[in-house]
Amino acid sequence: MSVEDALIFDEDGLIPAIVQDVHTGEVLMLAYMNREALRLTIETGETWFWSRGRRQLWHKGATSGHIQRVIEIWYDCDGDALLVRVTPAGPACHTGERTCFFRRLPSRDKPGREALPSTIPSHR
Amino acid sequence: MSVEDALIFDEDGLIPAIVQDVHTGEVLMLAYMNREALRLTIETGETWFWSRGRRQLWHKGATSGHIQRVIEIWYDCDGDALLVRVTPAGPACHTGERTCFFRRLPSRDKPGREALPSTIPSHR
């Protein structure tokens, strides 16, 4: 039995994978792996995911060149989430942003302050 | 329309929330929020989640005292994941570990090295 067998994949055969820049600590994206994507990630040392929208394996950076070199993979206490620490070759986000988390929710203390105001949904 | 309305909750009404220590950059846990948990998180400034196992709202730290003070909340390009940056009052994990991601998958380069060998599932 391998450690991978201890991981819990959901009813769709997926496990969420947090991708973090190992150098800056920045959280880059959240994506999903199936067993095959995880196997390919471990074997190739670059991130692979399962695209839920396109329903296919997705080698991150295959078209953009912005691959993510895997440094280490951690799994959580429940075995149902992964933390993939990487060295990214470029922006993680398809928008060109370094991280997919580039918009902030308004809070009581800091109402409406956002990284990119133009991308915020309309407020009425 | 509020920004929260732009978020995409899945068919179970949930959105995954990555919790990160704002000071160390350490990823602490992955949990899930429904709209009510997100509302409570924003209102109280402390993390609330939806426990999928217990099927109830869960105020992180309510029993342990290890609450997580919310500094800022980011959402991703698809609007289907949150990044909650916090100041934790104690360990995030119910095991007493600082982060729930305390076990590492073996890799080709570093086979089998783990943070806590005793917690690794049996290998046969």
gemmi code that builds the backbone of each chain (N, CA, C; Angstrom):
import gemmi

chains = {
    "A": [
        ("MET", (0.852, -1.192, 0.000), (0.000, 0.000, 0.000), (0.887, 1.241, 0.000)),
        ("SER", (0.655, 2.127, -0.927), (1.447, 3.347, -0.995), (0.746, 4.447, -0.210)),
        ("VAL", (1.518, 5.486, 0.092), (0.928, 6.612, 0.812), (-0.227, 7.201, 0.012)),
        ("GLU", (-0.065, 7.219, -1.319), (-1.137, 7.758, -2.149), (-2.462, 7.034, -1.883)),
        ("ASP", (-2.385, 5.767, -1.508), (-3.617, 5.018, -1.236), (-4.312, 5.508, 0.022)),
        ("ALA", (-3.581, 6.229, 0.862), (-4.172, 6.754, 2.089), (-4.920, 8.049, 1.830)),
        ("LEU", (-4.769, 8.584, 0.638), (-5.460, 9.831, 0.316), (-6.919, 9.536, -0.009)),
        ("ILE", (-7.757, 10.492, 0.314), (-9.182, 10.328, 0.069), (-9.587, 11.186, -1.126)),
        ("PHE", (-10.013, 10.511, -2.176), (-10.526, 11.205, -3.348), (-12.049, 11.238, -3.214)),
        ("ASP", (-12.660, 12.323, -3.646), (-14.106, 12.457, -3.454), (-14.891, 11.583, -4.431)),
        ("GLU", (-16.195, 11.729, -4.412), (-17.047, 10.853, -5.234), (-16.788, 11.009, -6.729)),
        ("ASP", (-16.146, 12.140, -7.092), (-15.768, 12.335, -8.490), (-14.328, 11.885, -8.760)),
        ("GLY", (-13.705, 11.318, -7.729), (-12.329, 10.847, -7.887), (-11.298, 11.952, -7.803)),
        ("LEU", (-11.675, 13.062, -7.162), (-10.788, 14.227, -7.123), (-10.352, 14.581, -5.696)),
        ("ILE", (-9.211, 15.229, -5.615), (-8.725, 15.773, -4.340), (-8.261, 17.206, -4.625)),
        ("PRO", (-8.658, 18.163, -3.776), (-8.223, 19.541, -4.006), (-6.730, 19.700, -3.702)),
        ("ALA", (-6.068, 20.485, -4.546), (-4.637, 20.710, -4.399), (-4.365, 22.212, -4.355)),
        ("ILE", (-3.889, 22.657, -3.200), (-3.466, 24.048, -3.040), (-2.062, 24.161, -3.611)),
        ("VAL", (-1.831, 25.133, -4.462), (-0.494, 25.328, -5.020), (0.108, 26.592, -4.407)),
        ("GLN", (1.286, 26.430, -3.826), (1.949, 27.538, -3.136), (3.352, 27.736, -3.703)),
        ("ASP", (3.731, 28.971, -3.900), (5.100, 29.310, -4.302), (6.010, 29.057, -3.103)),
        ("VAL", (6.922, 28.118, -3.254), (7.755, 27.706, -2.126), (8.720, 28.818, -1.706)),
        ("HIS", (9.000, 29.743, -2.599), (9.960, 30.800, -2.284), (9.304, 32.002, -1.611)),
        ("THR", (8.152, 32.407, -2.118), (7.493, 33.596, -1.574), (6.420, 33.261, -0.546)),
        ("GLY", (5.963, 32.008, -0.537), (4.878, 31.627, 0.358), (3.510, 31.981, -0.187)),
        ("GLU", (3.484, 32.639, -1.321), (2.218, 33.074, -1.912), (1.375, 31.873, -2.354)),
        ("VAL", (0.098, 31.887, -1.997), (-0.818, 30.860, -2.487), (-1.225, 31.241, -3.903)),
        ("LEU", (-0.974, 30.350, -4.850), (-1.136, 30.674, -6.268), (-2.493, 30.269, -6.826)),
        ("MET", (-2.993, 29.115, -6.438), (-4.233, 28.616, -7.028), (-4.741, 27.425, -6.234)),
        ("LEU", (-6.001, 27.105, -6.484), (-6.566, 25.855, -5.984), (-7.085, 25.102, -7.197)),
        ("ALA", (-6.631, 23.868, -7.362), (-7.099, 23.063, -8.479), (-7.335, 21.643, -7.972)),
        ("TYR", (-7.695, 20.759, -8.873), (-8.069, 19.409, -8.457), (-7.253, 18.373, -9.205)),
        ("MET", (-6.879, 17.328, -8.483), (-6.160, 16.210, -9.093), (-7.001, 14.948, -8.965)),
        ("ASN", (-6.953, 14.104, -9.995), (-7.404, 12.729, -9.819), (-6.142, 11.880, -9.629)),
        ("ARG", (-6.311, 10.578, -9.503), (-5.133, 9.744, -9.233), (-4.097, 9.850, -10.351)),
        ("GLU", (-4.600, 9.941, -11.573), (-3.687, 10.010, -12.714), (-2.904, 11.328, -12.702)),
        ("ALA", (-3.587, 12.418, -12.403), (-2.903, 13.719, -12.334), (-1.848, 13.713, -11.228)),
        ("LEU", (-2.181, 13.110, -10.111), (-1.208, 13.041, -9.014), (-0.009, 12.179, -9.410)),
        ("ARG", (-0.292, 11.055, -10.077), (0.794, 10.173, -10.520), (1.722, 10.925, -11.484)),
        ("LEU", (1.121, 11.631, -12.446), (1.912, 12.376, -13.421), (2.701, 13.496, -12.753)),
        ("THR", (2.080, 14.146, -11.762), (2.756, 15.216, -11.030), (3.995, 14.678, -10.324)),
        ("ILE", (3.837, 13.529, -9.684), (4.971, 12.931, -8.968), (6.040, 12.449, -9.954)),
        ("GLU", (5.582, 11.829, -11.039), (6.540, 11.267, -11.998), (7.316, 12.331, -12.765)),
        ("THR", (6.612, 13.390, -13.161), (7.257, 14.398, -14.002), (7.884, 15.527, -13.198)),
        ("GLY", (7.437, 15.684, -11.945), (7.941, 16.792, -11.141), (7.357, 18.129, -11.549)),
        ("GLU", (6.276, 18.083, -12.344), (5.549, 19.304, -12.719), (4.075, 19.062, -12.437)),
        ("THR", (3.321, 20.156, -12.197), (1.927, 19.964, -11.794), (1.026, 19.550, -12.961)),
        ("TRP", (0.190, 18.577, -12.679), (-0.889, 18.133, -13.553), (-2.174, 18.189, -12.745)),
        ("PHE", (-3.250, 18.554, -13.397), (-4.542, 18.617, -12.715), (-5.610, 17.950, -13.566)),
        ("TRP", (-6.789, 17.815, -12.962), (-7.956, 17.406, -13.718), (-8.823, 18.652, -13.900)),
        ("SER", (-9.057, 19.019, -15.136), (-9.926, 20.159, -15.395), (-11.374, 19.698, -15.311)),
        ("ARG", (-12.084, 20.221, -14.309), (-13.486, 19.825, -14.136), (-14.345, 20.374, -15.254)),
        ("GLY", (-13.979, 21.557, -15.772), (-14.755, 22.157, -16.852), (-14.570, 21.416, -18.173)),
        ("ARG", (-13.320, 21.158, -18.499), (-13.033, 20.513, -19.794), (-13.037, 18.995, -19.688)),
        ("ARG", (-13.106, 18.511, -18.456), (-13.107, 17.069, -18.212), (-11.921, 16.378, -18.884)),
        ("GLN", (-10.751, 16.917, -18.612), (-9.546, 16.270, -19.138), (-8.346, 16.613, -18.285)),
        ("LEU", (-7.324, 15.797, -18.394), (-6.072, 16.075, -17.709), (-5.479, 17.361, -18.275)),
        ("TRP", (-4.773, 18.062, -17.404), (-4.298, 19.385, -17.760), (-2.893, 19.531, -17.183)),
        ("HIS", (-1.922, 19.615, -18.082), (-0.537, 19.843, -17.670), (-0.339, 21.342, -17.565)),
        ("LYS", (-0.275, 21.834, -16.361), (-0.155, 23.277, -16.131), (1.058, 23.829, -16.875)),
        ("GLY", (0.818, 24.821, -17.730), (1.915, 25.449, -18.456), (2.209, 24.820, -19.806)),
        ("ALA", (1.458, 23.785, -20.168), (1.721, 23.097, -21.434), (1.614, 24.064, -22.616)),
        ("THR", (0.652, 24.979, -22.549), (0.514, 25.938, -23.647), (1.185, 27.273, -23.321)),
        ("SER", (1.070, 27.720, -22.075), (1.618, 29.037, -21.702), (3.116, 28.996, -21.435)),
        ("GLY", (3.620, 27.810, -21.152), (5.029, 27.708, -20.753), (5.236, 27.940, -19.263)),
        ("HIS", (4.156, 28.327, -18.577), (4.275, 28.638, -17.152), (4.081, 27.383, -16.307)),
        ("ILE", (4.983, 26.449, -16.489), (4.898, 25.217, -15.711), (5.243, 25.512, -14.255)),
        ("GLN", (4.880, 24.558, -13.404), (5.190, 24.674, -11.980), (6.038, 23.477, -11.576)),
        ("ARG", (7.277, 23.725, -11.227), (8.190, 22.661, -10.808), (7.868, 22.283, -9.361)),
        ("VAL", (7.576, 21.040, -9.134), (7.153, 20.596, -7.805), (8.361, 20.374, -6.895)),
        ("ILE", (8.344, 21.039, -5.765), (9.416, 20.871, -4.785), (9.018, 19.841, -3.734)),
        ("GLU", (7.798, 19.947, -3.237), (7.324, 18.977, -2.258), (5.811, 18.980, -2.213)),
        ("ILE", (5.248, 17.846, -1.830), (3.798, 17.706, -1.722), (3.460, 17.240, -0.311)),
        ("TRP", (2.570, 17.977, 0.319), (2.119, 17.636, 1.667), (0.637, 17.256, 1.609)),
        ("TYR", (0.192, 16.447, 2.562), (-1.241, 16.142, 2.624), (-1.733, 16.357, 4.044)),
        ("ASP", (-3.015, 16.612, 4.167), (-3.503, 17.069, 5.463), (-3.941, 15.916, 6.365)),
        ("CYS", (-4.317, 16.279, 7.578), (-4.628, 15.299, 8.620), (-5.731, 14.343, 8.214)),
        ("ASP", (-6.678, 14.821, 7.405), (-7.776, 13.976, 6.948), (-7.425, 13.212, 5.683)),
        ("GLY", (-6.313, 13.576, 5.050), (-5.931, 12.925, 3.799), (-6.809, 13.324, 2.630)),
        ("ASP", (-7.532, 14.430, 2.783), (-8.433, 14.811, 1.694), (-8.104, 16.171, 1.079)),
        ("ALA", (-6.864, 16.611, 1.260), (-6.402, 17.844, 0.606), (-4.883, 17.773, 0.456)),
        ("LEU", (-4.388, 18.366, -0.620), (-2.956, 18.390, -0.886), (-2.434, 19.824, -0.866)),
        ("LEU", (-1.198, 19.970, -0.465), (-0.490, 21.241, -0.563), (0.743, 20.997, -1.420)),
        ("VAL", (0.742, 21.587, -2.611), (1.830, 21.363, -3.561), (2.692, 22.614, -3.587)),
        ("ARG", (3.923, 22.469, -3.135), (4.822, 23.628, -3.067), (5.722, 23.590, -4.291)),
        ("VAL", (5.702, 24.700, -5.028), (6.321, 24.714, -6.353), (7.232, 25.913, -6.571)),
        ("THR", (8.041, 25.791, -7.608), (8.723, 26.936, -8.191), (8.032, 27.211, -9.512)),
        ("PRO", (7.295, 28.332, -9.615), (6.564, 28.612, -10.851), (7.455, 29.256, -11.907)),
        ("ALA", (7.206, 28.881, -13.168), (7.989, 29.463, -14.264), (7.353, 30.741, -14.785)),
        ("GLY", (6.205, 31.114, -14.235), (5.501, 32.315, -14.676), (4.220, 32.454, -13.877)),
        ("PRO", (3.356, 33.369, -14.286), (2.103, 33.594, -13.571), (1.277, 32.315, -13.473)),
        ("ALA", (0.614, 32.127, -12.337), (-0.248, 30.955, -12.180), (-1.584, 31.163, -12.888)),
        ("CYS", (-2.019, 32.415, -12.959), (-3.391, 32.692, -13.410), (-3.465, 32.921, -14.915)),
        ("HIS", (-4.561, 32.440, -15.504), (-4.755, 32.621, -16.945), (-4.961, 34.102, -17.292)),
        ("THR", (-5.224, 34.938, -16.283), (-5.394, 36.376, -16.519), (-4.042, 37.079, -16.623)),
        ("GLY", (-2.981, 36.351, -16.290), (-1.651, 36.957, -16.284), (-1.222, 37.408, -14.904)),
        ("GLU", (-2.154, 37.321, -13.951), (-1.791, 37.651, -12.573), (-0.880, 36.559, -12.011)),
        ("ARG", (-0.031, 36.941, -11.088), (0.905, 35.983, -10.511), (0.174, 34.888, -9.744)),
        ("THR", (-0.891, 35.285, -9.064), (-1.716, 34.337, -8.316), (-3.164, 34.474, -8.770)),
        ("CYS", (-3.907, 33.391, -8.696), (-5.343, 33.461, -9.025), (-6.116, 34.230, -7.965)),
        ("PHE", (-5.524, 34.366, -6.773), (-6.207, 35.084, -5.683), (-5.772, 36.549, -5.700)),
        ("PHE", (-6.279, 37.301, -6.666), (-5.849, 38.688, -6.799), (-6.971, 39.681, -6.484)),
        ("ARG", (-8.112, 39.181, -6.007), (-9.209, 40.069, -5.635), (-9.588, 39.840, -4.191)),
        ("ARG", (-9.843, 40.925, -3.491), (-10.127, 40.815, -2.065), (-11.566, 41.151, -1.750)),
        ("LEU", (-12.160, 40.400, -0.850), (-13.502, 40.718, -0.376), (-13.421, 41.946, 0.510)),
        ("PRO", (-14.389, 42.834, 0.394), (-14.428, 43.967, 1.325), (-14.610, 43.429, 2.746)),
        ("SER", (-14.017, 44.107, 3.711), (-14.207, 43.725, 5.108), (-14.729, 44.928, 5.850)),
        ("ARG", (-15.080, 44.717, 7.111), (-15.555, 45.853, 7.899), (-14.475, 46.914, 8.014)),
        ("ASP", (-13.238, 46.439, 8.211), (-12.143, 47.382, 8.429), (-11.722, 48.092, 7.148)),
        ("LYS", (-11.733, 47.329, 6.057), (-11.222, 47.857, 4.800), (-12.265, 47.675, 3.721)),
        ("PRO", (-13.318, 48.486, 3.753), (-14.418, 48.268, 2.829), (-14.018, 48.453, 1.376)),
        ("GLY", (-14.228, 47.433, 0.618), (-14.125, 47.534, -0.829), (-12.752, 47.718, -1.416)),
        ("ARG", (-11.709, 47.656, -0.604), (-10.398, 47.824, -1.197), (-10.054, 46.548, -1.950)),
        ("GLU", (-9.684, 46.698, -3.186), (-9.444, 45.539, -4.038), (-8.151, 45.759, -4.792)),
        ("ALA", (-7.560, 44.665, -5.198), (-6.313, 44.766, -5.940), (-6.557, 45.319, -7.340)),
        ("LEU", (-7.643, 44.893, -7.927), (-7.954, 45.299, -9.292), (-9.415, 45.735, -9.368)),
        ("PRO", (-9.714, 46.984, -9.044), (-11.100, 47.442, -8.978), (-11.915, 47.126, -10.231)),
        ("SER", (-11.264, 47.155, -11.379), (-12.038, 46.983, -12.612), (-12.595, 45.572, -12.752)),
        ("THR", (-12.052, 44.644, -11.984), (-12.517, 43.276, -12.143), (-13.614, 42.913, -11.144)),
        ("ILE", (-13.932, 43.860, -10.262), (-14.938, 43.588, -9.233), (-16.344, 43.608, -9.841)),
        ("PRO", (-17.163, 42.628, -9.492), (-18.547, 42.642, -9.972), (-19.255, 43.930, -9.545)),
        ("SER", (-20.225, 44.344, -10.284), (-20.904, 45.623, -10.009), (-21.585, 45.588, -8.649)),
        ("HIS", (-21.553, 46.714, -7.955), (-22.250, 46.865, -6.671), (-23.452, 47.751, -6.928)),
        ("ARG", (-24.632, 47.313, -6.528), (-25.796, 48.176, -6.698), (-26.569, 48.281, -5.415)),
    ],
    "B": [
        ("MET", (-26.206, 44.074, -5.535), (-25.460, 42.807, -5.574), (-24.151, 42.982, -4.823)),
        ("SER", (-23.903, 42.096, -3.885), (-22.650, 42.172, -3.137), (-21.600, 41.310, -3.807)),
        ("VAL", (-20.346, 41.567, -3.425), (-19.266, 40.760, -3.990), (-19.488, 39.286, -3.665)),
        ("GLU", (-20.011, 39.025, -2.458), (-20.257, 37.639, -2.070), (-21.160, 36.939, -3.088)),
        ("ASP", (-22.053, 37.693, -3.728), (-22.948, 37.093, -4.709), (-22.198, 36.642, -5.952)),
        ("ALA", (-21.010, 37.170, -6.144), (-20.218, 36.782, -7.310), (-19.463, 35.480, -7.071)),
        ("LEU", (-19.479, 35.020, -5.827), (-18.791, 33.768, -5.522), (-19.637, 32.591, -5.975)),
        ("ILE", (-18.969, 31.536, -6.359), (-19.669, 30.340, -6.821), (-19.595, 29.270, -5.743)),
        ("PHE", (-20.762, 28.925, -5.226), (-20.845, 27.836, -4.254), (-21.246, 26.572, -5.019)),
        ("ASP", (-20.706, 25.442, -4.622), (-20.966, 24.209, -5.380), (-22.378, 23.681, -5.137)),
        ("GLU", (-22.663, 22.516, -5.674), (-24.036, 21.982, -5.595), (-24.475, 21.719, -4.153)),
        ("ASP", (-23.497, 21.623, -3.239), (-23.818, 21.467, -1.821), (-23.851, 22.813, -1.095)),
        ("GLY", (-23.683, 23.892, -1.857), (-23.707, 25.222, -1.257), (-22.405, 25.598, -0.571)),
        ("LEU", (-21.323, 24.954, -0.971), (-20.042, 25.175, -0.295), (-18.990, 25.759, -1.224)),
        ("ILE", (-18.039, 26.459, -0.600), (-16.873, 26.965, -1.321), (-15.641, 26.608, -0.484)),
        ("PRO", (-14.588, 26.078, -1.118), (-13.391, 25.738, -0.346), (-12.656, 26.998, 0.102)),
        ("ALA", (-12.157, 26.957, 1.328), (-11.442, 28.096, 1.904), (-10.072, 27.633, 2.391)),
        ("ILE", (-9.042, 28.155, 1.751), (-7.672, 27.903, 2.183), (-7.374, 28.872, 3.316)),
        ("VAL", (-6.853, 28.373, 4.422), (-6.499, 29.254, 5.532), (-4.975, 29.340, 5.623)),
        ("GLN", (-4.496, 30.574, 5.595), (-3.050, 30.807, 5.609), (-2.680, 31.737, 6.761)),
        ("ASP", (-1.589, 31.420, 7.449), (-1.058, 32.306, 8.479), (-0.461, 33.526, 7.784)),
        ("VAL", (-1.020, 34.687, 8.059), (-0.603, 35.900, 7.356), (0.820, 36.303, 7.723)),
        ("HIS", (1.276, 35.857, 8.865), (2.604, 36.272, 9.314), (3.711, 35.360, 8.790)),
        ("THR", (3.452, 34.044, 8.825), (4.488, 33.091, 8.401), (4.314, 32.639, 6.960)),
        ("GLY", (3.119, 32.843, 6.405), (2.846, 32.366, 5.061), (2.474, 30.891, 5.017)),
        ("GLU", (2.522, 30.247, 6.153), (2.231, 28.814, 6.226), (0.756, 28.538, 5.902)),
        ("VAL", (0.522, 27.554, 5.037), (-0.854, 27.130, 4.769), (-1.288, 26.214, 5.911)),
        ("LEU", (-2.368, 26.580, 6.572), (-2.765, 25.898, 7.795), (-3.780, 24.779, 7.573)),
        ("MET", (-4.746, 25.012, 6.709), (-5.819, 24.038, 6.526), (-6.632, 24.380, 5.291)),
        ("LEU", (-7.414, 23.395, 4.859), (-8.428, 23.630, 3.833), (-9.755, 23.212, 4.433)),
        ("ALA", (-10.721, 24.113, 4.436), (-12.034, 23.786, 4.972), (-13.078, 24.390, 4.031)),
        ("TYR", (-14.333, 24.244, 4.390), (-15.401, 24.667, 3.488), (-16.345, 25.629, 4.197)),
        ("MET", (-16.786, 26.615, 3.457), (-17.768, 27.572, 3.978), (-19.036, 27.501, 3.143)),
        ("ASN", (-20.179, 27.630, 3.814), (-21.399, 27.939, 3.076), (-21.638, 29.457, 3.242)),
        ("ARG", (-22.732, 29.946, 2.689), (-22.935, 31.400, 2.746), (-23.006, 31.911, 4.181)),
        ("GLU", (-23.629, 31.105, 5.045), (-23.769, 31.524, 6.432), (-22.407, 31.564, 7.130)),
        ("ALA", (-21.582, 30.584, 6.887), (-20.241, 30.565, 7.489), (-19.425, 31.761, 7.004)),
        ("LEU", (-19.564, 32.085, 5.734), (-18.824, 33.237, 5.204), (-19.339, 34.533, 5.831)),
        ("ARG", (-20.656, 34.630, 5.957), (-21.243, 35.830, 6.571), (-20.743, 35.992, 8.013)),
        ("LEU", (-20.767, 34.892, 8.766), (-20.308, 34.938, 10.154), (-18.822, 35.266, 10.240)),
        ("THR", (-18.050, 34.725, 9.299), (-16.607, 34.997, 9.270), (-16.349, 36.487, 9.061)),
        ("ILE", (-17.089, 37.074, 8.111), (-16.907, 38.501, 7.837), (-17.405, 39.342, 9.015)),
        ("GLU", (-18.545, 38.959, 9.581), (-19.131, 39.753, 10.666), (-18.324, 39.699, 11.958)),
        ("THR", (-17.843, 38.489, 12.283), (-17.156, 38.335, 13.573), (-15.657, 38.569, 13.463)),
        ("GLY", (-15.119, 38.463, 12.240), (-13.672, 38.599, 12.087), (-12.924, 37.370, 12.551)),
        ("GLU", (-13.647, 36.264, 12.734), (-13.022, 34.987, 13.080), (-13.572, 33.927, 12.128)),
        ("THR", (-12.786, 32.852, 11.895), (-13.212, 31.875, 10.895), (-14.350, 30.975, 11.383)),
        ("TRP", (-15.319, 30.814, 10.484), (-16.424, 29.864, 10.645), (-16.426, 28.991, 9.401)),
        ("PHE", (-16.749, 27.730, 9.590), (-16.807, 26.815, 8.459), (-18.081, 25.984, 8.535)),
        ("TRP", (-18.302, 25.224, 7.455), (-19.344, 24.222, 7.474), (-18.646, 22.868, 7.590)),
        ("SER", (-18.963, 22.151, 8.659), (-18.395, 20.820, 8.816), (-19.202, 19.837, 7.976)),
        ("ARG", (-18.556, 19.282, 6.957), (-19.254, 18.342, 6.083), (-19.547, 17.036, 6.814)),
        ("GLY", (-18.677, 16.660, 7.756), (-18.890, 15.430, 8.502), (-20.029, 15.559, 9.508)),
        ("ARG", (-20.001, 16.624, 10.266), (-21.009, 16.806, 11.304), (-22.246, 17.541, 10.795)),
        ("ARG", (-22.140, 18.052, 9.583), (-23.236, 18.781, 8.951), (-23.744, 19.918, 9.838)),
        ("GLN", (-22.800, 20.734, 10.293), (-23.195, 21.884, 11.090), (-22.145, 22.979, 10.982)),
        ("LEU", (-22.551, 24.196, 11.306), (-21.617, 25.304, 11.341), (-20.598, 25.057, 12.444)),
        ("TRP", (-19.414, 25.573, 12.219), (-18.297, 25.252, 13.093), (-17.475, 26.522, 13.254)),
        ("HIS", (-17.486, 27.054, 14.467), (-16.667, 28.228, 14.787), (-15.303, 27.716, 15.204)),
        ("LYS", (-14.332, 27.893, 14.337), (-12.989, 27.375, 14.601), (-12.465, 27.942, 15.912)),
        ("GLY", (-12.082, 27.041, 16.820), (-11.531, 27.470, 18.104), (-12.554, 27.629, 19.207)),
        ("ALA", (-13.828, 27.378, 18.896), (-14.876, 27.559, 19.908), (-14.607, 26.685, 21.133)),
        ("THR", (-14.130, 25.466, 20.914), (-13.842, 24.600, 22.061), (-12.357, 24.640, 22.444)),
        ("SER", (-11.467, 24.680, 21.454), (-10.019, 24.638, 21.735), (-9.457, 25.990, 22.161)),
        ("GLY", (-10.179, 27.043, 21.804), (-9.641, 28.383, 22.056), (-8.724, 28.858, 20.934)),
        ("HIS", (-8.441, 27.983, 19.999), (-7.527, 28.333, 18.916), (-8.271, 28.976, 17.745)),
        ("ILE", (-8.838, 30.129, 18.033), (-9.562, 30.851, 16.992), (-8.573, 31.414, 15.978)),
        ("GLN", (-9.116, 31.786, 14.832), (-8.291, 32.381, 13.783), (-8.850, 33.765, 13.478)),
        ("ARG", (-8.090, 34.779, 13.779), (-8.506, 36.157, 13.535), (-8.279, 36.465, 12.056)),
        ("VAL", (-9.349, 36.876, 11.393), (-9.271, 37.100, 9.951), (-8.673, 38.471, 9.640)),
        ("ILE", (-7.629, 38.475, 8.841), (-6.997, 39.725, 8.432), (-7.536, 40.163, 7.069)),
        ("GLU", (-7.619, 39.232, 6.148), (-8.154, 39.560, 4.834), (-8.609, 38.291, 4.129)),
        ("ILE", (-9.575, 38.457, 3.232), (-10.106, 37.326, 2.469), (-9.984, 37.654, 0.985)),
        ("TRP", (-9.370, 36.747, 0.249), (-9.215, 36.901, -1.182), (-10.033, 35.825, -1.887)),
        ("TYR", (-10.445, 36.086, -3.124), (-11.126, 35.040, -3.890), (-10.473, 34.927, -5.254)),
        ("ASP", (-10.610, 33.760, -5.854), (-9.805, 33.500, -7.048), (-10.518, 33.920, -8.338)),
        ("CYS", (-9.806, 33.778, -9.438), (-10.276, 34.262, -10.735), (-11.611, 33.653, -11.146)),
        ("ASP", (-11.852, 32.410, -10.736), (-13.123, 31.757, -11.057), (-14.208, 32.057, -10.028)),
        ("GLY", (-13.835, 32.647, -8.909), (-14.800, 32.924, -7.852), (-15.255, 31.675, -7.124)),
        ("ASP", (-14.503, 30.591, -7.260), (-14.939, 29.348, -6.612), (-13.954, 28.828, -5.563)),
        ("ALA", (-13.107, 29.721, -5.065), (-12.221, 29.357, -3.957), (-11.861, 30.618, -3.186)),
        ("LEU", (-11.674, 30.451, -1.870), (-11.311, 31.568, -1.008), (-9.930, 31.333, -0.401)),
        ("LEU", (-9.246, 32.438, -0.156), (-7.987, 32.410, 0.588), (-8.183, 33.319, 1.796)),
        ("VAL", (-8.209, 32.715, 2.973), (-8.458, 33.462, 4.199), (-7.141, 33.600, 4.939)),
        ("ARG", (-6.670, 34.819, 5.054), (-5.383, 35.057, 5.723), (-5.658, 35.493, 7.157)),
        ("VAL", (-5.058, 34.760, 8.098), (-5.428, 34.894, 9.501), (-4.225, 35.049, 10.420)),
        ("THR", (-4.536, 35.491, 11.617), (-3.613, 35.367, 12.737), (-4.175, 34.285, 13.639)),
        ("PRO", (-3.507, 33.133, 13.713), (-4.052, 32.043, 14.527), (-3.695, 32.196, 16.004)),
        ("ALA", (-4.642, 31.808, 16.875), (-4.383, 31.881, 18.315), (-3.732, 30.606, 18.833)),
        ("GLY", (-3.561, 29.635, 17.964), (-2.967, 28.362, 18.370), (-2.903, 27.443, 17.177)),
        ("PRO", (-2.592, 26.173, 17.394), (-2.480, 25.217, 16.295), (-3.777, 25.140, 15.488)),
        ("ALA", (-3.643, 24.989, 14.178), (-4.835, 24.855, 13.341), (-5.389, 23.438, 13.401)),
        ("CYS", (-4.513, 22.476, 13.628), (-4.926, 21.078, 13.486), (-5.408, 20.484, 14.812)),
        ("HIS", (-6.418, 19.623, 14.692), (-6.957, 18.971, 15.892), (-5.943, 18.015, 16.514)),
        ("THR", (-4.878, 17.682, 15.753), (-3.828, 16.807, 16.296), (-2.851, 17.579, 17.176)),
        ("GLY", (-2.989, 18.912, 17.163), (-2.050, 19.741, 17.915), (-0.925, 20.283, 17.045)),
        ("GLU", (-0.876, 19.805, 15.797), (0.125, 20.346, 14.867), (-0.261, 21.778, 14.485)),
        ("ARG", (0.741, 22.563, 14.169), (0.492, 23.960, 13.814), (-0.323, 24.064, 12.530)),
        ("THR", (-0.045, 23.178, 11.594), (-0.781, 23.133, 10.332), (-1.329, 21.726, 10.120)),
        ("CYS", (-2.438, 21.631, 9.420), (-2.983, 20.307, 9.089), (-2.112, 19.592, 8.061)),
        ("PHE", (-1.286, 20.352, 7.336), (-0.418, 19.748, 6.315), (0.942, 19.420, 6.923)),
        ("PHE", (0.979, 18.380, 7.746), (2.229, 18.065, 8.433), (2.842, 16.750, 7.943)),
        ("ARG", (2.266, 16.158, 6.914), (2.823, 14.917, 6.373), (3.148, 15.104, 4.896)),
        ("ARG", (4.282, 14.578, 4.502), (4.719, 14.792, 3.134), (4.685, 13.505, 2.329)),
        ("LEU", (4.234, 13.625, 1.090), (4.295, 12.484, 0.184), (5.753, 12.224, -0.185)),
        ("PRO", (6.124, 10.968, -0.262), (7.467, 10.655, -0.754), (7.594, 11.157, -2.186)),
        ("SER", (8.771, 11.592, -2.556), (9.011, 11.995, -3.938), (10.186, 11.190, -4.460)),
        ("ARG", (10.454, 11.358, -5.746), (11.593, 10.629, -6.308), (12.882, 11.057, -5.637)),
        ("ASP", (12.963, 12.384, -5.373), (14.203, 12.918, -4.811), (14.360, 12.591, -3.330)),
        ("LYS", (13.241, 12.632, -2.621), (13.293, 12.459, -1.173), (12.321, 11.370, -0.758)),
        ("PRO", (12.658, 10.119, -1.019), (11.699, 9.049, -0.773), (11.347, 8.901, 0.697)),
        ("GLY", (10.084, 9.000, 0.971), (9.583, 8.615, 2.285), (9.908, 9.518, 3.450)),
        ("ARG", (10.528, 10.651, 3.190), (10.818, 11.524, 4.327), (9.519, 12.180, 4.784)),
        ("GLU", (9.235, 12.076, 6.038), (7.970, 12.573, 6.556), (8.231, 13.375, 7.824)),
        ("ALA", (7.331, 14.281, 8.092), (7.489, 15.103, 9.283), (7.261, 14.278, 10.550)),
        ("LEU", (6.284, 13.424, 10.504), (5.930, 12.623, 11.665), (5.737, 11.174, 11.242)),
        ("PRO", (6.821, 10.402, 11.194), (6.746, 9.026, 10.696), (5.660, 8.197, 11.365)),
        ("SER", (5.421, 8.444, 12.637), (4.483, 7.585, 13.361), (3.047, 7.762, 12.880)),
        ("THR", (2.794, 8.855, 12.187), (1.412, 9.097, 11.771), (1.150, 8.616, 10.346)),
        ("ILE", (2.192, 8.109, 9.703), (2.035, 7.659, 8.321), (1.241, 6.359, 8.273)),
        ("PRO", (0.315, 6.268, 7.351), (-0.442, 5.024, 7.213), (0.508, 3.850, 6.949)),
        ("SER", (0.111, 2.686, 7.355), (0.991, 1.531, 7.231), (1.322, 1.234, 5.771)),
        ("HIS", (2.548, 0.835, 5.546), (2.987, 0.444, 4.209), (3.113, -1.070, 4.218)),
        ("ARG", (2.469, -1.720, 3.278), (2.611, -3.170, 3.234), (2.960, -3.624, 1.833)),
    ],
}
model = gemmi.Model(1)
for chain_id, residues in chains.items():
    chain = gemmi.Chain(chain_id)
    for i, (resn, *xyz) in enumerate(residues, 1):
        res = gemmi.Residue()
        res.name, res.seqid = resn, gemmi.SeqId(i, " ")
        for name, pos in zip(("N", "CA", "C"), xyz):
            atom = gemmi.Atom()
            atom.name, atom.element = name, gemmi.Element(name[0])
            atom.pos, atom.b_iso = gemmi.Position(*pos), 0.0
            res.add_atom(atom)
        chain.add_residue(res)
    model.add_chain(chain)
structure = gemmi.Structure()
structure.add_model(model)
structure.setup_entities()
